């Protein structure tokens, strides 16, 4: 099996020897597979310039150059532009490559958030950090400076968002959604089901949110049961929760509709 053929299985986080909160370790091992062998993922140092060796540079070596104290901001931005353009072409291996090059920063950011969080939330925190980082690869402005730092800021926001949502035991915080007077009476599962009935989210999205946010099932276990990549479920949940939050904020989904006695 080739390096690239391995990457989806390894990134999925569904191998039986993985413990919760180890998504970054899985990604790092996948990255190592992709930068070894006769055809490692590599960039053209001549094209990137700014002091990078004028030859093919595999991404493991590139990471070392970018971490060096002598690495200029121009080199970092030029390298990240090259990496992200490749990732946007649709080859998942280059998405893993971006994650691998950013791994020192991702691990440092995850450690900062985890230190302030209950142990049981590590899986969600780390996975959402990684999901947000990957999502921003398609969105980050490549014309600006400090691309990697901006990506890391978004990843950090994702990690804190996961921690806050999990500790509140709601897909979104009612106080942030303007439902102050109803928050104590809301059945969050009914709110999610109501959103599905109104086609704000799909019934599958509702099942995912209720299972993993309210019923205590981990995304990793659910992914194993469905025989699919865990990161795909994290991405789906993030998108569904964003739709749910927007629908509550604009009044399309209302807590009044699910309060006891509503519609009577």
Secondary structure, 3 states (H helix, E strand, C coil): CCHHHHHHHHHCCCCCCCCCCCHHHHHHHHHHHHCCCCCCCEEEHHHHCCCCCCCEEEHHHHHHHHHCCCCCHHHHHHHHHHHHHHHHCCCHHHHHHHHHHCHHHHHHHHHHHHCCCCHHHHHHHHHHHHHHHHHHHCCCCCCCCCHHHHHHHHHHHHHHHHHHHHHHCCCCCHHHHCCHHHHHHCCHHHHHHHHHHCCCCCHHHHHHHHHHHHCCCCHHHHHHHHCCCHHHHHHHHHHHHHHHHHHHHCCCCCHHHHCCCCCC
